């Protein structure tokens, strides 16, 4: 098997179809491992992985850490709030200090777009983006795609609706690029104040009416709505958001028969998704969590050992 | 003039064999330029008689400008010299050296230093520090006390001390009542009010131009409409007050159009454009998240860039200014949205103007020189800007087709935050003469 075309995973915008397929295929293998009694493989023995989390995260960090441990990597966590770092050393110094401890791979989350790229310029490790600003969150999109592909045995031709705060969502951006590359039809839906400028240039169908957006869709991926957006005056109230964009049982009738409900978590039950929908048989929200581990194992495996000259 | 009258004793220096361009006097001609007592003394075409005179000069009195352009000393009305307060990034001395290296003999420095230039003491401090440096430093004072946008600074005091204009550059005077009073008050002293035109409610939190690029990168957008609204508001205020308004670093299509219409109407508004707004576009940012591309107002899209060029071509935009904004490497080596905004410009402006405006046939040399000499001199009341006999001998010699590569190590500025490092440019200052003294030569 030939490898991925890059030694880092910074985002999905420029990742070719063959690479995405390769990651999803490898994920199948690791997903099977997770159903075994002994879930540990020796694949990354001797490899040290740094989890560099500048933003609070529980799920993504635990998911990466478990994936690393299940591949027998040595892991080290650097968790900090950006505010405390701001007073001290620069990002470059922090990272170079850590790399001086002989790190092979780094998983990074940061509130500023472009930080994973910045890291590729100041350290030799393979970099995996675990979310940068509102830019990209590629492993989340890969696990979403894997979950969809597992159910439908394809991505090509499926209709996927991404609902919520399109402007600030790195999950939506990565999903757009990945799904389009894989031939899915992508629709975006959210309040017009939460659609980014020139949103039509993403070349997706764009809706501000939830019922219209859902018509004929196979998959609905619902994003968490942050309370601070309302405080910033981007929509008038949580109540109105729920009325206009909340996914509820009533709205399911618009969807295709074999529909799927997704949410990257954590959910605000009763706000962007009703409990009835979240707990229904067609919801795969917990499968997403399990698959996330397998996707991260696949990415770690495919990138590990890839050196500069291999680019 | 008879040859017998022309001798080295009569003149201190001659710049010989160049093509002399003076946009104020409206000529471009091959001539020798003579300097006496720090002033332009004569401009004479070549002739056997003049040749005999040239032979009487000592070698150190002759600057050979063969194949070069000889123009009035260039003027940049928008620079940050960082002193007092941030001498690590730039000092008045290093900023003046950068100016001289870039072909500028005069700069106007912005008041957003620490402390702010909002009192006679700070104006005096800058003036004292600028004495005998490699460029003339004109001072713009603050519009409001401490650049807080609340109360007018003692503008009369500032002007008395020599401030040539007022501005809260870096910040928009958001309160329209205060801006109106500033315009009215400044009228008493016949100075222009320079405005950083960007509505601060609309621009709040913005990091780069609001466009598909900001949407793609997930970086907060700074919308063009923030500038349009600010410019339209100030034009409306200027219409009421009849004062002199100067819009700084204009960057959007609609703002250029607003100024164009205001000028047609006869409103006393002038404006400047920076090289990054006629050279760069915002699709550069996603390539490497180069923090040297972070600037306010932000580099815009193709349509806005083309509109700025059009404004330069049709005369809507009066001046080319760099908005030279030094920041230390430490400050710029950061996350894109945390790095301070601004880029240096004094040493690249001329090459960018030649490469991106003149070589692309948007402007002639005469047009470009006008926007960097007589136009700013007239708007701000500076000496120079012309080579008319009797004018101060501030002169720039330009090697018009010199090809060069921008390199960080060659900057005289104390900071190296230029997005043009690695660019191959054409056109460079070959010599800069300030009051008859050669301050830079290459």
Interface residues (C-beta under 8 A of the other chain):
Chain A: X13 X86 X90 X91 X92 X110 X112 X113 X114 X115 X117 X118 X121 X132 X133 X134 X135 X136 X167 X168 X170 X173 X196 X197 X198 X199 X201 X202
Chain B: X210 X211 X212 X214 X215 X216 X217 X218 X219 X221 X223 X288 X289 X330 X333 X334 X335 X336 X337 X338
